[in-house]
């Protein structure tokens, strides 16, 4: 394994660090756990379905159907600013702006038994416990905290399918533990449809719970083993059913081996003793037997410390792929970003290959690992392209998982936003087509004919977001959908990816159709302003239009000033519609330089001041490529200026260090790419648009044994401009670099300057559809 280079340039003024500091040591899992990041600090293995982490909030998603805005703060279950912990649940999303999960909450306790978490402002009112942030430790695959009210030291680690707990209780106390099957993230009254537990022996419990949330019907099976024998157990039912049958003949509340209900909290006692109680919880979407098999395969015969060591080694293999030089904070941000990239998507199958599919039947993955948690409106932009570069075999498995989803879908659709065998239909477009197209463009082993069939089907669903109007008019009319302009722009790009795959597959008829659809964006550029503007079905423009407003203007989670540039497949075509080069540059400048008043986004949950630079919204995904668009203009050096500004201002080694939702690694993947000095503006092409390196040295080890080295020895906040560039020792005069040049191993050398290199204005520009011959 490669170890991070820690010898820093003396000229940069950075001190030499101890040689034993590794990439894993650099990771700060608390980055983004406050503010808008929505990350969690708990333990997980790379891409594991189990993400064992503390939950600090219990705000429900809704009360009697009324949304509770405070729930948004707890999309990951945890806020670093909180002072109490409710318990440790086994499933989480990393950085999302909507949520679910929080399955199978475990909490150790001492003293009086309580069945509800209680009020955080009233110590002792429930089973939750106060904690000191000074007692928290977090690193890849490991979390630790001291629960003050119960005087229990809790340590957590994980495998891909199991969470492992170690609880040290105070001497002489009865060691007790609860398993709350009511708790959830984005919970609400009635979310749990049914839960069941079965005490198999004095050290093994199995069960399941069924929930109805963002995942319409989520089946979570579990198997729990204890290192100490149970001395007494029971449960409380927080809501009794109207009919209990003849179970009422028996006392099922205590030491009865079958437990079931809608609102179940179970308790287990292990008696007094000095030994640490280790608890292993394995999950399965298939069956309790599958969970037990996962438990056996991944944890049997292994102590907590052994599993924690294995988790750290797994993370080391992922993180050691990158070697870098920089300041402590820069390296913390880089390796934490790389860490977040490998949290989701998550493996979603048992050790024998069985998994629950989108049809809710059980399938077996043949020739691939099945994955879930596809936040595709976010991750098509940078996360999947990054995996195509640094972990193509894993992204190939994710593509195969999407194709399996398509085969199982009642709609004949690739995933839109899917998790736990459910399509939740969040956001717009059908961006899985981008992921498939990008994988094909980057040479992954994907069945192109099968992929094209799935892409065409996904783009042709008549009841998905006004498809008939889109096909008839070439745009979605505003009176039919309040997000009409965003839908049209994003579909135009998606349709371009289908065009490319069809063209390269020799399907000229399909290619012609989707090329025309890819040009739909043209119908939305208002010649009077040069910005995108929604239209009505009769062809007229929406009146009372404001390019700065984020509500009621035809755009979702953004405004026209940012969304107008969402034409990554035809930037030159967009430049022409916006009035030519000078006009386009002026409009792009205005995005970064025009302050956006609070009034224009104060009612938009996903856009906040901390993620805004001028009028540019880095805290949400539609703008992530904007700084790179200068590469198509006469002033390409502005990309080099603004990307460094964004990194300096929007990414910090701090609990508030992410300016927006990390969205399953998209925000982090943008950072990793931009640190290297290039970015995939148009996934589905084989090009990365060049900016400027952020660090003096970075080396990436690829799966094929080749390496990418990026050298920029003079780079700094002052010397942010590229004076000259060499690729493999030869002067390079393009504004992009091809995937093949990187994948075959490359050395990129940059001479940096404090002044823009205006002489490079004639360098070859990246791809645009309008320029195709």
C-alpha positions in Angstrom: 0.0 0.0 0.0 1.1 3.5 -0.8 1.5 6.0 2.0 0.7 9.7 1.7 3.7 11.9 1.0 4.2 14.1 4.0 7.4 15.9 3.1 6.3 19.3 2.2 8.0 22.0 0.2 10.3 24.1 2.4 9.6 27.1 0.1 5.9 26.9 0.9 6.5 27.6 4.6 4.7 24.4 5.6 6.3 22.4 8.4 7.5 18.8 8.0 5.0 16.4 9.6 5.7 13.1 11.4 6.3 10.2 8.9 3.8 8.0 10.6 0.8 10.2 9.7 -1.3 8.3 7.1 -4.2 9.3 4.9 -6.6 7.7 7.3 -5.2 9.8 10.1 -6.0 12.9 8.0 -9.7 12.1 7.8 -12.0 14.2 10.0 -15.4 12.6 10.1 -16.8 15.6 11.9 -16.5 17.8 8.8 -20.0 18.7 7.7 -21.7 17.4 10.9 -23.0 20.9 11.6 -24.6 23.4 9.3 -25.7 22.2 5.9 -23.3 19.3 5.4 -25.6 16.6 6.9 -22.8 14.1 7.3 -22.5 11.6 10.2 -19.4 10.8 12.3 -20.1 7.1 13.0 -18.4 3.9 11.8 -18.8 2.2 8.5 -16.7 0.2 6.1 -16.2 1.6 2.5 -19.6 1.4 0.8 -21.1 -0.7 3.6 -24.8 -0.8 4.0 -24.3 -0.6 7.7 -23.4 2.9 8.9 -23.4 2.7 12.6 -23.6 6.2 14.0 -25.0 8.2 17.0 -28.4 9.9 16.6 -28.9 13.1 18.5 -32.3 14.3 17.3 -35.9 12.9 17.4 -37.7 15.7 15.5 -40.4 13.9 13.4 -40.7 14.5 9.7 -44.3 15.5 10.3 -47.0 15.7 12.9 -50.5 14.8 11.7 -49.3 15.4 8.2 -47.7 18.8 8.9 -44.0 19.0 7.9 -41.6 19.9 10.8 -38.8 22.1 9.3 -36.5 21.3 12.2 -36.4 17.7 10.9 -34.2 18.9 8.0 -31.3 19.5 10.4 -31.3 15.7 11.2 -31.1 14.2 7.8 -28.1 12.3 9.0 -29.5 11.8 12.5 -26.7 13.8 14.1 -25.8 17.4 14.9 -22.4 18.1 16.4 -23.9 21.1 18.3 -26.2 18.8 20.3 -25.5 17.8 23.9 -27.4 14.5 24.1 -27.3 11.2 22.3 -30.5 9.1 21.7 -28.6 6.0 20.7 -26.8 4.3 17.9 -28.7 3.3 14.8 -27.4 1.2 11.9 -28.4 2.9 8.7 -27.8 6.5 7.5 -27.5 8.6 4.5 -24.4 10.6 4.0 -25.0 14.3 3.4 -28.5 14.2 1.9 -31.2 16.9 1.9 -34.0 14.5 2.6 -33.9 11.4 4.6 -35.1 8.1 5.9 -33.6 5.0 7.7 -32.1 5.2 11.3 -32.9 1.5 11.5 -32.4 -0.7 14.6 -31.4 1.8 17.3 -29.3 0.3 20.2 -28.7 2.2 23.5 -26.8 0.9 26.6 -28.2 2.2 29.9 -28.0 1.8 33.7 -30.5 2.4 36.4 -34.2 2.8 35.8 -35.6 1.5 32.5 -37.3 4.0 30.2 -39.0 3.2 26.9 -38.8 6.6 25.2 -35.9 8.9 24.6 -37.4 11.7 26.6 -36.8 15.4 26.4 -33.2 16.6 25.7 -33.9 19.6 28.0 -34.9 17.3 30.9 -32.2 14.9 31.9 -33.5 11.6 33.1 -36.9 12.0 31.3 -35.9 9.1 28.9 -33.2 6.8 27.9 -31.1 9.5 26.0 -27.9 10.6 27.6 -25.8 13.7 27.8 -22.3 13.6 26.5 -19.3 15.8 26.2 -18.0 16.5 22.7 -14.5 16.2 24.2 -15.1 12.5 24.8 -16.0 11.9 21.1 -13.5 10.3 18.8 -14.1 9.5 15.2 -11.9 8.1 12.4 -12.6 5.9 9.4 -14.3 2.7 10.7 -14.4 3.8 14.3 -16.4 6.0 16.7 -16.2 6.5 20.5 -18.1 8.5 23.1 -18.8 8.5 26.9 -22.5 8.5 27.8 -22.5 10.6 31.0 -25.9 9.8 32.4 -25.4 6.1 32.1 -21.6 6.3 32.8 -21.0 4.0 29.8 -18.1 4.2 27.4 -19.4 3.3 23.9 -17.2 2.2 21.0 -18.4 1.4 17.5 -17.0 -0.2 14.4 -18.4 -1.9 11.4 -18.1 -4.4 8.5 -20.0 -4.0 5.3 -23.1 -5.7 6.7 -22.7 -5.5 10.5 -22.3 -2.9 13.2 -20.2 -3.9 16.2 -20.6 -2.2 19.6 -18.4 -2.4 22.7 -20.0 -1.1 25.9 -18.0 -0.6 29.1 -20.4 -0.2 32.1 -19.6 1.2 35.5 -18.4 -1.4 38.0 -21.2 -3.1 40.0 -24.1 -1.8 37.7 -26.6 -4.1 36.0 -25.5 -4.0 32.4 -28.6 -3.2 30.4 -29.4 -2.5 26.7 -32.4 -1.5 24.7 -33.3 -2.1 21.1 -35.7 0.5 19.9 -37.6 -0.6 16.8 -39.7 2.6 16.8 -36.9 5.1 16.3 -36.1 6.4 12.8 -34.7 9.3 10.9 -37.5 11.4 9.3 -39.8 9.5 11.6 -43.5 10.0 12.0 -46.3 8.4 13.9 -47.1 5.2 12.0 -43.9 4.9 9.9 -43.2 1.5 11.4 -45.8 -0.9 9.9 -44.7 -3.9 11.9 -41.7 -5.1 13.9 -40.8 -8.5 15.3 -38.0 -10.1 17.4 -37.2 -13.7 18.2 -34.9 -14.7 21.1 -33.1 -17.6 19.6 -30.8 -18.3 22.5 -29.2 -16.4 25.4 -26.8 -14.7 23.0 -28.7 -14.4 19.7 -31.8 -12.4 18.7 -33.2 -12.1 15.2 -36.0 -10.1 13.7 -37.2 -7.5 11.2 -39.0 -4.2 10.9 -41.1 -2.9 8.0 -41.3 0.8 7.5 -43.2 3.2 5.2 -41.2 6.4 4.6 -39.2 7.8 1.8 -38.7 4.2 0.9 -42.3 3.2 0.4 -41.8 -0.3 1.8 -38.5 -1.0 3.5 -37.8 -4.5 4.8 -34.9 -4.6 7.3 -34.0 -7.9 8.8 -31.4 -8.3 11.6 -29.5 -10.7 13.7 -28.0 -9.6 17.0 -25.4 -11.5 19.0 -24.2 -10.7 22.5 -20.8 -11.5 24.0 -22.4 -12.1 27.4 -25.5 -14.3 28.1 -28.8 -12.6 28.6 -30.0 -12.9 32.2 -33.4 -11.2 31.7 -35.3 -9.6 28.8 -38.6 -8.1 27.9 -40.3 -5.3 25.9 -42.7 -2.5 26.1 -45.3 -1.8 23.4 -45.9 1.9 23.1 -49.1 1.4 21.1 -51.2 -1.8 21.6 -53.2 -3.2 18.7 -57.0 -3.3 19.0 -56.9 -7.0 18.8 -54.3 -9.3 20.3 -55.8 -12.7 19.6 -55.1 -15.5 22.1 -51.6 -14.3 22.7 -53.3 -12.5 25.6 -53.4 -15.8 27.5 -49.7 -15.4 28.2 -47.4 -12.8 29.7 -45.5 -11.9 26.6 -43.9 -8.9 28.2 -41.0 -10.6 30.0 -38.8 -13.6 29.1 -41.1 -14.6 26.3 -39.1 -15.5 23.1 -41.4 -13.9 20.5 -41.9 -10.1 20.5 -44.0 -8.3 17.9 -45.9 -5.1 17.4 -46.0 -1.7 15.7 -44.2 0.2 18.4 -41.7 -2.1 20.2 -38.8 -1.3 22.5 -37.0 -4.3 23.8 -34.7 -4.6 26.9 -31.9 -7.0 27.6 -30.0 -7.4 30.9 -26.6 -9.1 31.3 -26.2 -8.6 35.1 -23.4 -6.9 36.9 -19.8 -7.5 35.9 -16.6 -6.0 34.7 -16.5 -7.4 31.2 -17.3 -5.2 28.3 -20.5 -6.3 26.5 -19.9 -6.6 22.8 -22.9 -6.4 20.5 -22.9 -7.4 16.9 -25.8 -6.4 14.6 -26.0 -7.7 11.1 -28.6 -6.5 8.5 -30.2 -8.1 5.5 -32.9 -7.0 3.1 -33.7 -10.7 2.4 -34.4 -12.5 5.6 -33.4 -13.0 9.2 -31.5 -16.1 8.1 -29.6 -13.9 5.7 -28.8 -11.5 8.4 -27.5 -14.4 10.6 -25.4 -15.6 7.7 -23.9 -12.1 7.3 -23.2 -12.0 11.0 -21.4 -15.3 10.9 -19.4 -14.6 7.7 -18.2 -11.1 8.8 -17.9 -11.2 12.6 -17.7 -14.8 13.9 -14.7 -15.4 16.1 -13.5 -11.8 15.9 -13.3 -9.4 18.7 -14.3 -5.7 18.5 -10.6 -4.7 18.2 -10.0 -7.1 15.4 -13.0 -5.9 13.4 -12.0 -2.3 14.1 -8.5 -3.0 12.8 -10.0 -4.6 9.6 -12.2 -1.6 9.0 -9.2 0.7 9.3 -7.3 -1.5 6.8 -10.2 -1.4 4.3 -10.3 2.4 4.5 -6.5 2.6 4.2 -6.8 0.7 0.9 -9.2 3.3 -0.4 -7.4 6.4 0.9 -3.9 5.3 0.1 -4.8 5.5 -3.6 -4.0 9.2 -3.2 -0.6 10.7 -2.2 -0.5 14.5 -1.7 1.4 17.4 -0.3 -0.2 20.4 1.4 -1.1 22.0 4.7 -2.7 20.1 7.5 -6.1 21.6 6.7 -5.8 21.0 3.0 -4.9 17.4 3.5 -7.7 16.9 6.0 -10.2 18.3 3.5 -8.8 16.2 0.7 -8.8 12.9 2.5 -12.1 13.5 4.2 -13.6 14.3 0.8 -12.2 11.0 -0.6 -13.6 9.3 2.5 -17.1 10.7 1.8 -16.9 9.6 -1.8 -16.7 6.0 -0.6 -19.6 6.0 1.9 -22.4 5.8 -0.7 -23.7 4.0 -2.8 -23.7 1.0 -0.5 -23.6 -2.7 -1.1 -27.1 -4.2 -0.9 -26.8 -8.0 -0.9 -26.1 -10.7 1.5 -22.8 -12.6 1.5 -24.4 -15.3 -0.7 -25.3 -12.7 -3.4 -29.0 -12.6 -2.6 -30.7 -9.2 -2.6 -34.2 -7.6 -2.7 -34.9 -6.0 -6.0 -37.1 -3.1 -7.1 -39.9 -5.6 -7.6 -39.5 -6.5 -3.9 -38.7 -10.1 -4.9 -35.5 -11.8 -3.9 -32.8 -12.0 -6.6 -29.2 -13.2 -6.8 -26.5 -11.0 -8.2 -24.5 -12.9 -10.8 -21.2 -11.4 -11.9 -21.6 -8.1 -10.0 -22.1 -6.7 -6.5 -25.5 -5.2 -6.1 -25.6 -1.6 -4.8 -28.3 0.8 -3.5 -28.6 4.5 -2.4 -28.4 6.2 -5.8 -28.8 10.0 -5.3 -28.5 10.4 -9.1 -29.6 14.1 -9.5 -26.5 14.8 -7.5 -23.9 12.1 -8.1 -24.1 11.8 -11.9 -22.1 15.1 -12.0 -18.8 14.1 -10.3 -19.1 11.1 -8.0 -19.7 8.5 -10.7 -17.2 10.0 -13.1 -14.6 10.0 -10.2 -15.3 6.3 -9.6 -14.9 5.7 -13.3 -11.4 7.1 -12.9 -10.2 5.7 -9.6 -12.5 2.7 -9.0 -14.0 1.6 -12.4 -14.7 -2.0 -11.3 -16.9 -0.7 -8.5 -18.7 1.8 -10.7 -19.3 -1.0 -13.2 -21.1 -3.0 -10.4 -23.2 0.1 -9.7 -24.1 0.4 -13.4 -25.1 -3.3 -13.4 -27.2 -2.6 -10.3 -29.0 0.1 -12.1 -29.6 -2.2 -15.1 -31.0 -4.8 -12.7 -33.3 -2.1 -11.2 -34.5 -1.4 -14.8 -35.4 -5.0 -15.4 -37.3 -5.2 -12.1 -39.0 -1.9 -12.4 -42.8 -1.8 -13.1 -42.1 1.4 -15.0 -39.3 0.1 -17.2 -37.1 2.8 -15.6 -33.5 3.1 -14.4 -33.3 4.5 -10.9 -34.0 8.2 -10.4 -33.3 8.3 -6.6 -33.5 4.8 -5.2 -32.7 3.2 -1.9 -33.4 -0.1 -0.1 -35.2 -1.7 -3.1 -37.5 1.3 -3.5 -37.7 4.1 -6.1 -38.5 7.3 -4.2 -38.7 9.5 -7.4 -36.9 12.4 -5.7 -35.8 15.3 -8.0 -36.0 15.6 -11.7 -34.7 14.1 -14.9 -33.5 10.5 -15.5 -29.8 10.9 -14.7 -29.0 7.2 -14.5 -28.7 7.5 -18.3 -25.7 9.9 -17.7 -24.0 7.4 -15.5 -24.4 4.6 -18.1 -23.2 6.8 -20.9 -20.2 8.0 -18.9 -19.2 4.4 -18.0 -19.5 3.5 -21.7 -17.5 6.5 -22.8 -14.8 5.6 -20.2 -14.5 2.1 -21.6 -16.2 0.1 -18.8 -17.4 -3.4 -19.6 -21.1 -2.6 -20.1 -23.5 -4.2 -22.5 -24.2 -1.2 -24.8 -27.3 -2.7 -26.4 -28.9 -3.5 -23.1 -27.9 -0.1 -21.7 -29.4 1.8 -24.7 -32.6 -0.1 -24.3 -32.8 0.9 -20.6 -31.9 4.5 -21.4 -34.6 4.9 -24.1 -37.2 3.3 -21.9 -36.4 5.6 -19.0 -36.8 8.7 -21.2 -40.1 7.6 -22.5 -42.3 7.1 -19.5 -45.5 9.1 -20.3 -46.5 9.9 -16.8 -43.0 11.1 -15.7 -42.9 14.9 -15.4 -44.9 15.9 -18.5 -43.2 13.7 -21.0 -46.0 14.1 -23.6 -45.7 17.9 -23.5 -41.9 17.8 -23.6 -42.0 15.6 -26.8 -44.8 17.6 -28.5 -43.5 21.2 -27.7 -39.8 20.6 -27.1 -40.1 21.9 -23.6 -42.2 21.5 -20.5 -44.8 24.3 -20.2 -44.7 26.3 -17.0 -48.5 26.0 -16.3 -48.1 22.2 -16.3 -45.2 22.1 -13.9 -43.7 24.7 -11.6 -40.2 23.3 -12.2 -40.7 23.3 -16.0 -37.5 25.1 -17.0 -35.3 22.9 -14.8 -36.9 19.8 -16.2 -36.4 20.8 -19.8 -32.8 21.8 -19.3 -31.9 18.6 -17.4 -33.7 16.4 -19.9 -32.0 18.0 -22.8 -28.6 17.0 -21.3 -29.9 13.5 -20.4 -31.2 13.1 -24.0 -27.7 14.1 -25.3 -26.2 11.1 -23.4 -28.7 8.8 -25.1 -27.8 10.4 -28.5 -24.1 9.7 -27.9 -24.6 6.0 -27.0 -27.0 5.5 -29.9 -24.7 7.2 -32.3 -21.7 5.1 -31.2 -23.8 2.0 -31.4 -24.7 2.6 -35.0 -28.4 3.4 -34.2 -28.7 6.4 -36.5 -32.5 6.6 -36.2 -32.4 6.8 -32.4 -29.4 9.1 -32.6 -31.3 11.6 -34.8 -34.3 11.6 -32.5 -32.3 12.2 -29.3 -30.0 14.8 -30.9 -33.1 16.9 -31.6 -34.2 16.4 -28.0 -30.8 17.4 -26.8 -31.3 20.8 -28.4 -34.5 21.5 -26.5 -32.6 23.9 -24.3 -32.6 26.4 -27.2 -36.4 27.0 -26.7 -35.8 28.4 -23.2 -33.2 31.0 -23.8 -35.0 34.3 -23.9 -33.3 36.5 -26.6 -34.3 39.6 -24.7 -32.3 38.7 -21.6 -30.0 35.9 -22.8 -31.1 33.8 -19.7 -33.3 30.7 -19.5 -37.0 31.5 -18.9 -40.0 29.2 -18.7 -42.6 29.3 -21.4 -46.3 28.6 -21.5 -47.9 26.0 -23.7 -48.9 28.7 -26.3 -45.2 29.6 -26.7 -45.3 32.9 -24.7 -42.8 33.6 -22.0 -43.7 33.5 -18.3 -44.5 37.1 -17.2 -43.3 38.7 -13.9 -40.0 36.8 -14.3 -36.9 37.4 -12.1 -33.7 35.6 -12.8 -32.6 35.8 -9.1 -35.6 34.3 -7.4 -35.5 30.6 -6.5 -39.3 30.1 -6.0 -42.1 30.2 -8.5 -39.9 30.9 -11.5 -39.7 27.5 -13.1 -36.6 26.2 -11.4 -36.0 23.7 -8.6 -33.4 24.4 -5.9 -31.9 27.2 -8.0 -32.6 30.3 -10.0 -32.3 31.3 -13.7 -29.0 33.1 -13.1 -27.4 29.7 -12.2 -29.6 27.3 -14.1 -29.3 29.1 -17.4 -25.8 27.6 -17.8 -27.0 24.0 -17.5 -26.1 23.0 -21.0 -22.9 21.0 -20.4 -23.3 19.2 -23.7 -23.4 22.3 -25.9 -21.6 25.2 -24.3 -20.7 26.8 -27.6 -24.3 26.6 -28.7 -25.3 28.3 -25.5 -22.7 31.0 -26.0 -24.2 31.8 -29.4 -27.7 32.1 -27.9 -26.5 34.3 -25.1 -25.1 36.9 -27.5 -21.6 35.6 -28.2 -18.3 35.4 -26.3 -18.2 38.8 -24.6 -21.8 38.6 -23.6 -21.5 35.1 -22.2 -18.4 36.0 -20.2 -20.2 39.1 -18.8 -23.2 36.9 -17.8 -20.9 34.3 -16.2 -19.0 37.1 -14.4 -22.3 38.4 -13.0 -23.0 35.0 -11.5 -19.9 35.2 -9.3 -19.9 38.9 -8.7 -23.5 39.9 -8.2 -24.6 39.6 -4.6 -27.7 37.5 -4.1 -30.0 39.1 -1.5 -31.4 36.8 1.2 -35.0 37.6 0.0 -34.4 35.5 -3.1 -33.7 32.2 -1.3 -35.0 32.5 2.2 -37.9 30.1 1.5 -35.6 27.6 -0.2 -34.5 24.9 2.2 -31.5 23.7 0.2 -30.0 27.1 -0.5 -28.4 29.1 2.3 -26.0 32.0 2.6 -23.1 29.8 3.6 -23.1 28.1 0.1 -23.3 31.3 -1.9 -20.4 33.2 -3.5 -21.7 36.4 -5.0 -24.7 34.9 -6.8 -23.1 31.5 -7.5 -24.6 28.7 -5.4 -22.1 26.1 -4.7 -24.2 24.7 -1.9 -26.4 23.0 -4.5 -25.5 20.8 -7.5 -26.9 22.6 -10.6 -24.1 25.2 -10.4 -21.1 22.8 -9.8 -19.8 23.1 -13.4 -20.2 26.8 -13.8 -16.6 27.9 -12.9 -15.3 25.6 -15.6 -17.4 27.2 -18.4 -14.8 29.9 -18.9 -12.8 27.2 -20.7 -15.1 27.8 -23.7 -14.4 31.5 -23.7 -11.7 34.0 -24.5 -10.9 34.3 -20.8 -10.2 30.7 -19.6 -8.0 31.8 -16.7 -11.1 32.9 -14.8 -11.8 29.2 -14.2 -8.4 29.1 -12.3 -9.4 32.1 -10.3 -12.8 31.0 -9.2 -12.2 27.4 -8.5 -9.6 28.3 -5.9 -12.0 30.9 -4.4 -14.7 28.2 -4.1 -12.3 25.7 -2.5 -11.0 28.2 0.0 -14.4 29.6 1.0 -16.7 26.6 0.7 -14.5 23.7 2.1 -13.0 24.0 5.6 -11.6 21.5 8.1 -14.4 22.3 10.6 -17.7 20.9 11.7 -19.4 23.6 9.5 -16.9 22.9 6.8 -19.3 22.0 4.0 -21.4 24.8 2.5 -24.2 22.5 1.4 -25.5 19.0 1.6 -22.7 16.6 0.6 -25.4 14.6 -1.2 -23.9 11.1 -1.0 -20.4 12.4 -1.9 -21.1 14.8 -4.8 -19.8 17.9 -3.0 -16.8 15.9 -2.0 -16.2 14.5 -5.4 -16.2 18.0 -6.9 -13.4 18.9 -4.4 -11.3 15.8 -5.2 -11.5 16.5 -9.0 -10.8 20.2 -8.5 -7.8 19.6 -6.3 -6.3 17.6 -9.2 -7.0 20.5 -11.6 -9.7 19.1 -13.9 -13.5 18.4 -13.8 -16.0 16.3 -15.9 -18.3 19.2 -17.0 -20.1 16.9 -19.4 -20.3 13.2 -18.2 -20.9 11.0 -21.2 -18.0 12.5 -23.1 -14.4 11.4 -22.5 -13.2 14.9 -21.6 -12.2 16.6 -18.3 -12.1 20.3 -18.5 -8.8 21.8 -17.1 -8.7 24.3 -14.3 -5.6 24.6 -12.1 -4.2 22.3 -9.4 -4.8 23.3 -5.8 -1.9 21.5 -4.2 1.8 21.4 -5.1 1.8 17.6 -5.6 -0.8 14.9 -5.9 -0.5 11.3 -7.2 -3.4 9.0 -7.9 -2.9 5.2 -8.1 -5.3 3.7 -10.6 -6.8 0.2 -10.6 -4.8 -0.8 -13.7 -1.5 -0.1 -11.9 -0.9 3.2 -13.7 -0.6 6.5 -11.9 -1.7 10.1 -12.5 0.8 12.6 -11.2 0.0 16.3 -10.9 2.9 18.6 -10.2 2.5 22.3 -9.5 5.4 23.3 -7.2 4.7 27.0 -7.2 1.0 26.9 -6.7 -0.5 29.2 -4.0 -3.4 31.6 -3.5 -1.3 34.2 -5.3 0.2 31.9 -7.9 -3.2 30.3 -9.0 -2.8 30.9 -12.7 -1.4 28.3 -15.2 1.4 29.8 -17.2 2.4 26.6 -19.0 1.4 22.9 -18.9 3.1 19.7 -19.9 1.6 16.3 -20.4 4.2 13.5 -20.1 7.0 16.0 -20.7 5.5 17.7 -23.8 3.9 21.1 -23.9 0.1 20.8 -23.8 -2.2 23.4 -25.4 -5.7 22.0 -24.9 -8.2 23.2 -22.4 -9.3 19.7 -21.6 -7.7 16.3 -21.1 -9.1 13.0 -22.4 -9.9 10.1 -20.1 -7.6 7.8 -22.1 -4.6 10.1 -21.5 -5.2 9.8 -17.7 -6.2 6.2 -17.5 -3.1 5.1 -19.3 -0.9 6.9 -16.8 0.0 10.6 -17.0 2.3 13.2 -15.6 0.8 16.7 -15.6 3.3 19.5 -14.9 2.1 23.0 -14.3 4.2 26.2 -14.2 2.2 28.6 -12.0 2.0 32.4 -12.1 0.4 35.3 -10.2 -0.9 36.6 -13.5 -3.3 35.1 -16.1 -1.6 33.6 -19.1 -3.6 35.4 -21.7 -1.4 34.1 -24.5 -3.2 30.7 -24.0 -6.5 32.1 -25.1 -6.1 30.2 -28.4 -5.8 26.8 -26.8 -8.2 24.1 -28.1 -11.6 24.2 -26.5 -13.6 21.3 -25.1 -16.5 19.5 -26.9 -19.8 21.1 -27.8 -22.6 19.4 -29.7 -23.0 22.4 -32.1 -19.5 21.9 -33.3 -19.9 18.2 -34.2 -19.3 17.4 -37.9 
